[in-house]
Amino acid sequence: MVSASMRLENSLRREGATLICGIDEVGRGCLAGPLVAGAVVLPSNWRLRLRDSKLLTRTARESLSEKIQAKALGYGIGWVSNVEIDELGMTAAVTLAYERALEDMNFDVSLIIIDGNYNYLSEYEIAQTLVKADQKVTCVAAASIIAKVARDSYMREFCKQYPEYCFDTNVGYATKVHQEAIRTHGLTNIHRKSFCTKVL
């Protein structure tokens, strides 16, 4: 399993982008819960190997998230609720999550690297995209890790309130058990109504 690399970040630093922020989101395809974005700036001497959060076990993610937050030059987490997602649509919700993550980080950066090929922060001159950046660029992998750990923890808390939906295991994604629970029990106050029309 290939780890993300500091190669691009180091190359960009040599070109003058000294403070590089990686940004990524989790929860885009879920039926329930918030969309959560992470933003991370790592020091140039970062040596810990990171991978995209989806490729890690829960234990590994949680351990790495603690280390990232302890050693990063700056980090932030941006939350967009299920209600806001229904009101705004996904494109605007992702943009808002990214902006809130940057606001939460409250740290001036030289460059922002966004995972994917769509620039949700096109109004920011310093923002650029990279396909599979969460697998290639360490600060983006770090952002995906802290976002997923934060969101998964949030959804597990809601499992105590709504145990029949098994949020502790599906964290809001459209598993068979989750869809059956929706059909049996209806929607909770954390479900995305616009995402659940085909289930009901």
N, CA and C of each residue as an Amber inpcrd file, in Angstrom:
protein
   600
   0.8550000  -1.1920000   0.0000000   0.0000000   0.0000000   0.0000000
   0.8940000   1.2450000   0.0000000   0.7140000   2.0850000  -0.9820000
   1.5840000   3.2320000  -1.1710000   1.1880000   4.3630000  -0.2110000
   2.1820000   4.9740000   0.4180000   1.9310000   6.1090000   1.2980000
   1.9900000   7.4060000   0.4990000   1.3130000   8.4160000   1.0130000
   1.4340000   9.7470000   0.4170000   2.8700000  10.2290000   0.5890000
   3.2710000  11.1450000  -0.2660000   4.6650000  11.5890000  -0.2910000
   4.7830000  13.0790000  -0.0070000   5.9210000  13.4540000   0.5470000
   6.2300000  14.8690000   0.7560000   6.9070000  15.4680000  -0.4790000
   7.0560000  14.6660000  -1.5400000   7.8270000  15.1080000  -2.7130000
   7.2500000  16.3840000  -3.3310000   5.9430000  16.3980000  -3.5630000
   5.3290000  17.5750000  -4.1750000   5.4390000  18.7830000  -3.2630000
   5.1360000  18.5850000  -1.9860000   5.2260000  19.7040000  -1.0430000
   6.6380000  20.2850000  -0.9910000   7.6340000  19.4040000  -0.9650000
   9.0160000  19.8800000  -0.9180000   9.3950000  20.6260000  -2.1950000
   8.8910000  20.1320000  -3.3360000   9.1510000  20.8080000  -4.6080000
   8.5090000  22.1890000  -4.6190000   7.2760000  22.2740000  -4.1300000
   6.5740000  23.5600000  -4.0870000   7.2500000  24.5230000  -3.1170000
   7.7850000  23.9990000  -2.0300000   8.5050000  24.8630000  -1.0810000
   9.7480000  25.4680000  -1.7380000  10.4290000  24.6540000  -2.5370000
  11.6230000  25.1690000  -3.2240000  11.2540000  26.2730000  -4.2050000
   9.9970000  26.2530000  -4.6820000   9.5310000  27.2870000  -5.6050000
   8.9650000  28.4960000  -4.8690000   8.9450000  28.4350000  -3.5230000
   8.5310000  29.5980000  -2.7420000   7.2510000  29.4550000  -1.9600000
   6.5050000  28.3340000  -2.1440000   5.2620000  28.1240000  -1.3840000
   5.6130000  27.4620000  -0.0580000   5.9700000  28.2750000   0.9130000
   6.5180000  27.7270000   2.1650000   5.4800000  27.0750000   3.0610000
   4.2390000  27.5530000   3.0290000   3.1940000  27.0140000   3.8980000
   2.0770000  26.4370000   3.0340000   2.0480000  25.1160000   2.9170000
   1.1320000  24.4330000   2.0040000   0.0340000  23.7550000   2.8000000
  -1.1890000  24.0460000   2.4450000  -2.3500000  23.4910000   3.1410000
  -3.0190000  22.4220000   2.2830000  -3.1750000  21.2380000   2.8460000
  -3.9540000  20.1930000   2.2000000  -5.3730000  20.2410000   2.7230000
  -6.3470000  19.9960000   1.8490000  -7.7470000  20.0500000   2.2690000
  -8.5250000  18.9210000   1.6050000  -9.3960000  18.2890000   2.3930000
 -10.1970000  17.1810000   1.8690000 -11.4410000  17.0470000   2.7380000
 -12.4730000  16.3880000   2.1900000 -13.7250000  16.2380000   2.9300000
 -14.1280000  14.7710000   3.0060000 -14.9740000  14.4580000   3.9800000
 -15.5230000  13.1180000   4.1280000 -17.0290000  13.2270000   4.3480000
 -17.7400000  12.1550000   3.9800000 -19.1770000  12.1120000   4.2090000
 -20.0100000  12.6030000   3.0510000 -19.4040000  12.7630000   1.9000000
 -20.1350000  13.3050000   0.7470000 -21.3150000  12.4090000   0.3530000
 -21.1260000  11.1070000   0.3490000 -22.1530000  10.2050000  -0.1380000
 -23.0570000   9.6180000   0.9250000 -23.0200000  10.1350000   2.1210000
 -23.8060000   9.5790000   3.2250000 -25.2800000   9.9590000   3.1320000
 -26.1150000   9.1300000   3.7370000 -27.5400000   9.4320000   3.8510000
 -27.8410000  10.2430000   5.1050000 -26.9280000  10.1950000   6.0640000
 -27.1460000  10.8920000   7.3340000 -25.8550000  11.5300000   7.8190000
 -26.0350000  12.5800000   8.6260000 -24.8820000  13.2330000   9.2410000
 -24.3100000  14.3630000   8.4260000 -23.3100000  15.0350000   8.9860000
 -22.7240000  16.2070000   8.3470000 -21.6930000  15.8560000   7.2820000
 -21.3560000  16.8450000   6.5070000 -20.1760000  16.8190000   5.6450000
 -19.0700000  17.4840000   6.4540000 -17.8860000  16.8790000   6.4700000
 -16.8040000  17.4050000   7.2980000 -15.5340000  17.5350000   6.4590000
 -14.9110000  18.6930000   6.5180000 -13.6520000  18.9330000   5.8040000
 -12.5220000  19.1390000   6.7970000 -11.3490000  18.6900000   6.4100000
 -10.1460000  18.9420000   7.1940000  -9.1790000  19.7890000   6.3900000
  -8.4430000  20.6380000   7.0840000  -7.3830000  21.4430000   6.4700000
  -6.1430000  21.3110000   7.3400000  -5.0030000  21.0180000   6.7350000
  -3.7870000  20.7690000   7.5060000  -2.5690000  21.3840000   6.8240000
  -1.7270000  22.0270000   7.6320000  -0.4070000  22.4790000   7.1930000
   0.6250000  21.7250000   8.0210000   1.4680000  20.9470000   7.3550000
   2.4840000  20.1640000   8.0510000   3.8470000  20.8570000   8.0010000
   4.6770000  20.6120000   8.9900000   6.0320000  21.1870000   8.9470000
   6.8710000  20.5210000   7.8660000   7.8790000  21.2100000   7.4000000
   8.7160000  20.6880000   6.3110000   9.5020000  19.4480000   6.7340000
   9.6960000  19.2620000   8.0400000  10.4610000  18.1050000   8.5130000
   9.5600000  16.9300000   8.9070000   8.3220000  16.9340000   8.4320000
   7.3840000  15.8510000   8.7450000   7.9040000  14.5340000   8.1800000
   7.9320000  13.4880000   8.9900000   8.4610000  12.1980000   8.5440000
   7.4670000  11.0520000   8.6760000   6.3730000  11.2420000   9.3580000
   5.4210000  10.1700000   9.5830000   4.6970000   9.8140000   8.2820000
   4.6610000   8.5410000   7.9450000   4.0220000   8.0970000   6.7000000
   2.5120000   8.1170000   6.8710000   1.8180000   8.7040000   5.9050000
   0.3670000   8.8130000   5.9450000  -0.2460000   8.2310000   4.6750000
  -1.4860000   7.7810000   4.8140000  -2.2600000   7.3070000   3.6610000
  -3.6340000   7.9560000   3.7030000  -4.3160000   7.9160000   2.5870000
  -5.7110000   8.3520000   2.5440000  -6.4750000   7.6450000   3.6530000
  -7.3460000   8.3640000   4.3360000  -8.0510000   7.8180000   5.4990000
  -8.8380000   6.5540000   5.1760000  -9.3410000   6.4380000   3.9490000
 -10.1390000   5.2680000   3.5680000  -9.3060000   3.9990000   3.5380000
  -7.9970000   4.1270000   3.4650000  -7.1160000   2.9690000   3.3690000
  -6.5540000   2.5440000   4.7220000  -7.0030000   3.1850000   5.7850000
  -6.4810000   2.9150000   7.1240000  -7.5490000   2.2910000   8.0120000
  -7.1200000   1.5440000   9.0110000  -8.0490000   1.0280000  10.0040000
  -8.4670000   2.1550000  10.9430000  -9.5630000   1.9420000  11.6550000
 -10.0270000   2.9540000  12.6050000  -8.9510000   3.2580000  13.6500000
  -8.3030000   2.2210000  14.1760000  -7.2670000   2.4240000  15.1950000
  -6.1190000   3.2570000  14.6570000  -5.6880000   2.9440000  13.4320000
  -4.5850000   3.6880000  12.8250000  -4.9730000   5.1340000  12.5780000
  -6.1950000   5.3630000  12.0790000  -6.6570000   6.7310000  11.8360000
  -6.6760000   7.5520000  13.1190000  -7.2170000   6.9760000  14.1650000
  -7.3340000   7.7300000  15.4180000  -5.9720000   8.0620000  16.0020000
  -5.0410000   7.1290000  15.9260000  -3.6840000   7.3900000  16.4120000
  -2.9980000   8.4770000  15.5900000  -3.1330000   8.3830000  14.2700000
  -2.5130000   9.3690000  13.3840000  -3.1510000  10.7440000  13.5460000
  -4.4590000  10.7760000  13.7360000  -5.1410000  12.0600000  13.9080000
  -4.5870000  12.8080000  15.1160000  -4.3610000  12.1040000  16.2020000
  -3.7820000  12.7350000  17.4000000  -2.3870000  13.2860000  17.1060000
  -1.5840000  12.5160000  16.3840000  -0.2200000  12.9500000  16.0630000
  -0.2290000  14.1350000  15.1040000  -1.1350000  14.1060000  14.1330000
  -1.2360000  15.2160000  13.1760000  -1.5920000  16.5020000  13.9110000
  -2.5990000  16.4390000  14.7730000  -3.0440000  17.6330000  15.4770000
  -1.9880000  18.1390000  16.4650000  -1.1810000  17.2330000  16.9770000
  -0.1340000  17.6340000  17.9220000   1.0490000  18.2990000  17.2290000
   1.3390000  17.8790000  15.9890000   2.5710000  18.3100000  15.3380000
   2.3660000  19.2330000  14.1290000   1.1450000  19.3670000  13.6580000
   0.8980000  20.2370000  12.5020000   1.1750000  21.6960000  12.8460000
   1.5770000  22.4510000  11.8500000   1.7350000  23.8980000  12.0460000
   0.3700000  24.5490000  12.2210000  -0.6170000  23.9710000  11.5430000
  -1.9830000  24.4660000  11.6680000  -2.9520000  23.4310000  11.1500000
  -4.1350000  23.3740000  11.7450000  -5.1710000  22.4770000  11.2350000
  -6.5400000  23.0370000  11.5980000  -7.5330000  22.6560000  10.8120000
  -8.8980000  23.0930000  11.0840000  -9.8850000  22.0730000  10.5680000
 -11.0880000  22.0970000  11.1490000 -12.1490000  21.1940000  10.7320000
 -13.4020000  22.0170000  10.4500000 -14.0090000  21.7720000   9.2920000
 -15.2140000  22.5020000   8.8900000 -16.4090000  21.5760000   8.7980000
 -17.4930000  21.9670000   9.4530000 -18.7060000  21.1430000   9.5190000
 -19.8440000  21.8000000   8.7380000 -20.5620000  20.9870000   7.9570000
 -21.7820000  21.4420000   7.2950000 -22.8650000  20.4240000   7.6430000
 -23.9440000  20.8770000   8.2410000 -24.9740000  19.9780000   8.7540000
 -25.8010000  19.3530000   7.6400000 -26.5300000  18.3040000   7.9900000
 -27.4320000  17.6620000   7.0320000 -28.5020000  18.6370000   6.5310000
 -28.9560000  19.5220000   7.4010000 -29.9590000  20.5180000   7.0040000
 -29.3710000  21.4760000   5.9730000 -28.1450000  21.9170000   6.2050000
 -27.4860000  22.8240000   5.2580000 -27.2450000  22.1280000   3.9230000
 -26.8940000  20.8440000   3.9620000 -26.6870000  20.0930000   2.7200000
 -27.9770000  20.0490000   1.9070000 -29.1010000  19.7720000   2.5940000
 -30.3960000  19.7460000   1.9020000 -30.7400000  21.1030000   1.3050000
 -30.3930000  22.1670000   2.0190000 -30.7320000  23.5120000   1.5600000
 -29.8200000  23.9920000   0.4280000 -28.5340000  23.6730000   0.5190000
 -27.5410000  24.2350000  -0.3950000 -27.2400000  23.3630000  -1.6100000
 -27.3610000  22.0560000  -1.4570000 -26.8560000  21.1490000  -2.4780000
 -25.4040000  20.8130000  -2.1800000 -24.9140000  19.7400000  -2.7840000
 -23.5940000  19.2330000  -2.3900000 -22.4420000  20.1480000  -2.8120000
 -22.4840000  20.7260000  -4.0050000 -21.3620000  21.5620000  -4.4450000
 -21.1540000  22.7380000  -3.5000000 -22.2070000  23.4490000  -3.1760000
 -22.0980000  24.5840000  -2.2650000 -21.7390000  24.1250000  -0.8620000
 -22.2120000  22.9350000  -0.4670000 -21.9050000  22.4100000   0.8640000
 -20.4150000  22.0930000   1.0020000 -19.8240000  21.5180000  -0.0400000
 -18.3810000  21.2260000   0.0020000 -17.5870000  22.5240000   0.1010000
 -17.9540000  23.5120000  -0.7100000 -17.2750000  24.8100000  -0.6400000
 -17.3520000  25.3870000   0.7700000 -18.5360000  25.3320000   1.3680000
 -18.7220000  25.8700000   2.7110000 -17.9010000  25.1000000   3.7390000
 -17.8470000  23.7860000   3.6090000 -17.0450000  22.9760000   4.5290000
 -15.5720000  23.3430000   4.4350000 -15.0830000  23.5350000   3.2060000
 -13.6870000  23.9240000   3.0140000 -13.4110000  25.2940000   3.6420000
 -14.3120000  26.2190000   3.3940000 -14.1190000  27.5650000   3.9340000
 -14.1400000  27.5510000   5.4510000 -15.0090000  26.7610000   6.0300000
 -15.0700000  26.6770000   7.4920000 -13.8390000  25.9960000   8.0730000
 -13.2920000  25.0170000   7.3550000 -12.0540000  24.3730000   7.8160000
 -10.9010000  25.3760000   7.8230000 -10.8220000  26.1920000   6.7780000
  -9.7710000  27.2090000   6.7150000  -9.9580000  28.2590000   7.8000000
 -11.2080000  28.6420000   8.0590000 -11.4870000  29.6070000   9.1240000
 -11.1180000  29.0300000  10.4830000 -11.4320000  27.7620000  10.6810000
 -11.1150000  27.1090000  11.9450000  -9.6060000  26.9950000  12.1530000
  -8.8800000  26.7880000  11.0570000  -7.4210000  26.6960000  11.1440000
  -6.8160000  28.0470000  11.4940000  -7.3830000  29.1150000  10.9310000
  -6.9450000  30.4810000  11.2440000  -5.4310000  30.6300000  11.1130000
  -4.9300000  30.2570000   9.9300000  -3.4870000  30.2210000   9.7090000
  -3.2350000  30.6260000   8.2680000  -2.4270000  31.6400000   8.0490000
  -2.1390000  32.0980000   6.6830000  -1.2840000  31.0720000   5.9420000
  -1.6660000  30.7620000   4.7060000  -0.9400000  29.7590000   3.9290000
  -0.5300000  30.3260000   2.5750000   0.4420000  29.6480000   1.9430000
   0.9420000  30.0670000   0.6380000   0.1870000  29.4180000  -0.5050000
  -0.3080000  28.2020000  -0.2490000  -0.9240000  27.4080000  -1.3020000
  -1.9080000  26.4240000  -0.6710000  -3.0220000  26.1700000  -1.3690000
  -4.0030000  25.1840000  -0.9230000  -4.1050000  24.1060000  -1.9890000
  -3.9690000  22.8440000  -1.5820000  -4.1140000  21.7180000  -2.5040000
  -5.3990000  20.9790000  -2.1610000  -6.2900000  20.8750000  -3.1480000
  -7.5960000  20.2450000  -2.9790000  -7.5940000  18.9010000  -3.6930000
  -8.0950000  17.8770000  -3.0190000  -8.2100000  16.5680000  -3.6570000
  -9.2910000  16.6010000  -4.7350000  -8.9860000  16.0340000  -5.8950000
  -9.9690000  15.9610000  -6.9760000  -9.6260000  16.8730000  -8.1340000
 -10.5780000  17.0500000  -9.0370000 -10.3330000  17.8890000 -10.2270000
 -11.2570000  19.0980000 -10.3050000 -12.0330000  19.3450000  -9.2460000
 -12.9210000  20.5050000  -9.2320000 -12.4640000  21.4600000  -8.1320000
 -12.2470000  22.6980000  -8.5150000 -11.7410000  23.6800000  -7.5460000
 -12.9060000  24.3670000  -6.8340000 -13.2490000  23.8360000  -5.6720000
 -14.3350000  24.4190000  -4.8760000 -13.9510000  25.7740000  -4.2930000
 -12.6680000  26.0690000  -4.3040000 -12.1850000  27.3500000  -3.7630000
 -11.6020000  28.1960000  -4.8850000 -12.2880000  28.2450000  -6.0210000
 -11.7630000  28.9440000  -7.1930000 -11.5870000  30.4430000  -6.9530000
 -12.2870000  30.9870000  -5.9670000 -12.1270000  32.4080000  -5.6540000
 -10.8220000  32.6820000  -4.9140000 -10.1940000  31.6190000  -4.4240000
  -8.9000000  31.7610000  -3.7600000  -7.8100000  31.5610000  -4.8140000
  -7.0270000  32.5620000  -5.0630000  -5.9900000  32.4630000  -6.1000000
  -4.9460000  31.4070000  -5.7750000  -4.7950000  31.0870000  -4.5020000
  -3.7470000  30.1470000  -4.0960000  -4.2340000  28.7000000  -4.0750000
  -5.4900000  28.4470000  -4.4710000  -6.0370000  27.0860000  -4.4310000
  -5.8490000  26.3730000  -5.7610000  -5.4100000  25.1200000  -5.7050000
  -5.2790000  24.3120000  -6.9060000  -5.7220000  22.8790000  -6.6090000
  -6.0900000  22.1480000  -7.6530000  -6.5960000  20.7880000  -7.4830000
  -5.5490000  19.7620000  -7.9260000  -5.7230000  18.5360000  -7.4070000
  -4.8780000  17.4230000  -7.8230000  -5.6760000  16.1350000  -7.6400000
  -5.8530000  15.3950000  -8.7270000  -6.5840000  14.1330000  -8.6590000
  -5.8210000  13.1480000  -7.7790000  -6.5480000  12.4910000  -6.8780000
  -6.0010000  11.5260000  -5.9180000  -4.9290000  12.1520000  -5.0260000
  -5.1140000  13.4290000  -4.7230000  -4.1550000  14.1010000  -3.8420000
  -4.1250000  13.4570000  -2.4590000  -5.2600000  12.8800000  -2.0340000
  -5.2820000  12.2480000  -0.7170000  -4.4100000  11.0020000  -0.6600000
  -4.0470000  10.4700000  -1.8350000  -3.1470000   9.3200000  -1.8930000
  -1.7140000   9.7080000  -2.2460000  -1.5320000  10.9550000  -2.7140000
  -0.2250000  11.3720000  -3.2170000   0.4810000  12.4150000  -2.3570000
  -0.2870000  13.2690000  -1.6810000   0.2780000  14.4330000  -0.9890000
   0.0090000  14.3170000   0.5030000   1.0580000  14.4110000   1.2920000
   0.9520000  14.1140000   2.7180000  -0.0140000  15.0230000   3.4510000
   0.0150000  16.3330000   3.1770000  -0.8750000  17.2400000   3.9110000
  -2.3420000  17.0040000   3.5690000  -2.6240000  16.5290000   2.3530000
  -4.0020000  16.2110000   1.9810000  -4.4350000  14.9100000   2.6570000
  -3.5450000  13.9280000   2.7040000  -3.8390000  12.6950000   3.4330000
  -4.1150000  13.0120000   4.9010000  -3.3370000  13.9260000   5.4700000
  -3.5290000  14.3330000   6.8660000  -4.9060000  14.9710000   7.0550000
  -5.2990000  15.8060000   6.1010000  -6.6120000  16.4520000   6.1790000
  -7.7340000  15.4270000   6.1270000  -7.5940000  14.4210000   5.2660000
  -8.6290000  13.3890000   5.1560000  -8.7250000  12.5830000   6.4460000
  -7.5990000  12.3690000   7.1050000  -7.5780000  11.5860000   8.3460000
  -8.2790000  12.3310000   9.4790000  -7.9280000  13.5960000   9.6960000
  -8.5440000  14.3020000  10.8330000 -10.0320000  14.5340000  10.5890000
 -10.4190000  14.7200000   9.3220000 -11.8380000  14.9180000   9.0120000
 -12.6270000  13.6400000   9.2690000 -12.0920000  12.5090000   8.8390000
 -12.8200000  11.2460000   9.0010000 -12.9220000  10.8600000  10.4750000
 -11.8560000  11.0360000  11.2230000 -11.8980000  10.7050000  12.6530000
 -12.9300000  11.5700000  13.3690000 -12.9560000  12.8580000  13.0500000
 -13.9270000  13.7610000  13.6770000 -15.3490000  13.3600000  13.3190000
 -15.5910000  13.0930000  12.0490000 -16.9570000  12.7580000  11.6170000
 -17.4040000  11.4090000  12.1670000 -16.5390000  10.3950000  12.0890000
 -16.9100000   9.0690000  12.5800000 -17.2380000   9.1060000  14.0690000
 -16.4600000   9.8500000  14.8290000 -16.7120000   9.9860000  16.2640000
 -18.0700000  10.6290000  16.5160000 -18.3840000  11.6490000  15.7450000
 -19.6700000  12.3380000  15.8460000 -20.8220000  11.3760000  15.5620000
 -20.6840000  10.5680000  14.5130000 -21.7600000   9.6490000  14.1550000
 -21.9050000   8.5280000  15.1750000 -20.8230000   8.0870000  15.7670000
 -20.9290000   7.0490000  16.8000000 -21.6820000   7.5610000  18.0220000
 -21.5570000   8.8410000  18.3200000 -22.3180000   9.4190000  19.4280000
 -23.8180000   9.3600000  19.1400000 -24.1850000   9.5850000  17.8840000
 -25.5990000   9.5390000  17.5220000 -26.1460000   8.1210000  17.5380000
 -25.2680000   7.1180000  17.4760000 -25.7260000   5.7410000  17.5560000
 -26.3630000   5.4650000  18.9180000 -25.9210000   6.1700000  19.9520000
 -26.5030000   5.9990000  21.2830000 -27.9510000   6.4750000  21.2980000
 -28.2330000   7.5080000  20.5020000 -29.5870000   8.0630000  20.4320000
 -30.4680000   7.2780000  19.4600000 -29.8430000   6.7770000  18.3870000
 -30.5910000   6.0540000  17.3520000 -29.9220000   4.7020000  17.0790000
 -29.9370000   3.7830000  18.0280000 -29.1870000   2.5260000  17.8620000
 -29.6530000   1.6710000  16.6920000 -30.9400000   1.7750000  16.3130000
 -31.4670000   0.9180000  15.2580000 -30.8580000   1.2200000  13.8800000
 -30.2010000   2.3800000  13.7310000 -29.6150000   2.7500000  12.4380000
 -28.1550000   2.3150000  12.3030000 -27.5730000   1.8130000  13.3900000
 -26.1980000   1.2840000  13.3740000 -25.1760000   2.3080000  12.8840000
 -25.3130000   3.5530000  13.3420000 -24.3690000   4.5890000  12.9430000
 -22.9500000   4.3150000  13.4370000 -22.8170000   3.4410000  14.4290000
 -21.4810000   3.1100000  14.9270000 -20.6640000   2.3360000  13.9090000
 -21.3490000   1.6560000  12.9920000 -20.6270000   0.8930000  11.9680000
 -20.7270000   1.5060000  10.5800000 -21.8870000   2.0700000  10.2280000
 -22.0200000   2.6180000   8.8620000 -21.7350000   4.1190000   8.7870000
 -21.6450000   4.7750000   9.9320000 -21.4040000   6.2280000  10.0690000
 -22.2190000   7.0760000   9.0700000 -23.3950000   6.5770000   8.7250000
 -24.2860000   7.3440000   7.8620000 -24.3260000   6.9110000   6.4160000
 -23.4240000   6.0140000   6.0120000 -23.4110000   5.5730000   4.6130000
 -24.5870000   4.6280000   4.3270000 -24.8670000   4.4300000   3.0640000
 -26.0800000   3.7200000   2.6330000 -25.8950000   2.2060000   2.6300000
 -25.5810000   1.6360000   3.7710000 -25.4960000   0.1860000   3.8660000
 -26.9010000  -0.4170000   3.8120000 -26.9600000  -1.7100000   3.6000000
 -28.2520000  -2.3920000   3.5330000 -28.9980000  -2.2480000   4.8570000
 -28.2910000  -2.4330000   5.9640000 -28.9010000  -2.3160000   7.2960000
 -29.4450000  -0.9110000   7.5180000 -28.6770000   0.0870000   7.1090000
 -29.1060000   1.4830000   7.2790000 -30.3610000   1.7660000   6.4470000
 -30.3830000   1.3250000   5.2120000 -31.5450000   1.5670000   4.3580000
 -32.7930000   0.8540000   4.8830000 -32.6040000  -0.3510000   5.3850000
 -33.7370000  -1.0870000   5.9590000 -34.2710000  -0.3770000   7.1980000
 -33.3530000   0.1950000   8.0050000 -33.7690000   0.9300000   9.2050000
 -34.5820000   2.1710000   8.8260000 -34.1710000   2.8400000   7.7670000
 -34.9150000   4.0210000   7.2990000 -36.3260000   3.6230000   6.8730000
 -36.4320000   2.5260000   6.1260000 -37.7560000   2.0810000   5.6680000
 -38.6410000   1.6400000   6.8410000 -38.0220000   1.1060000   7.8720000
 -38.7790000   0.6150000   9.0330000 -39.1250000   1.7330000  10.0090000
 -38.1630000   2.6060000  10.2870000 -38.3220000   3.5960000  11.3560000
 -38.4620000   5.0330000  10.8520000 -38.2350000   5.2520000   9.5670000
 -38.3060000   6.6090000   9.0380000 -37.0040000   7.3660000   9.2130000
 -37.0460000   8.6580000   9.0110000 -35.8530000   9.4990000   9.0640000
 -35.6830000  10.1280000  10.4390000 -34.4340000  10.2860000  10.8470000
 -34.1030000  10.9920000  12.0790000 -33.8210000  12.4540000  11.7480000
 -33.5070000  13.2280000  12.7770000 -33.2010000  14.6470000  12.5390000
 -31.7970000  14.8670000  11.9920000 -31.0180000  13.7850000  11.7940000
 -29.7010000  13.9670000  11.1710000 -29.6420000  13.3600000   9.7740000
 -30.7610000  12.8670000   9.2690000 -30.7680000  12.3560000   7.8990000
 -30.8640000  13.4980000   6.8790000 -30.2690000  13.2650000   5.7260000
 -30.3520000  14.2080000   4.6120000 -31.5870000  13.8170000   3.7940000
 -32.6320000  14.5690000   3.9380000 -33.8950000  14.2210000   3.2870000
 -33.7550000  14.1210000   1.7750000 -32.9510000  15.0010000   1.2060000
 -32.7750000  15.0020000  -0.2490000 -32.0360000  13.7590000  -0.7410000
 -31.3180000  13.0670000   0.1560000 -30.5540000  11.8760000  -0.2270000
 -31.3680000  10.6040000  -0.0190000 -32.4540000  10.6900000   0.7230000
 -33.1630000   9.4810000   1.1510000 -34.4370000   9.2100000   0.3790000
 -34.7440000  10.0000000  -0.6330000 -36.0050000   9.8500000  -1.3550000
 -36.0980000   8.4890000  -2.0460000 -35.0020000   7.9640000  -2.5420000
 -35.0280000   6.6710000  -3.2380000 -35.1050000   5.5030000  -2.2770000
 -34.7430000   5.7420000  -1.0140000 -34.7800000   4.6820000  -0.0080000
 -36.1840000   4.4920000   0.5100000 -36.8820000   5.6090000   0.7170000
 -38.2270000   5.5680000   1.2860000 -39.2120000   5.1550000   0.2320000
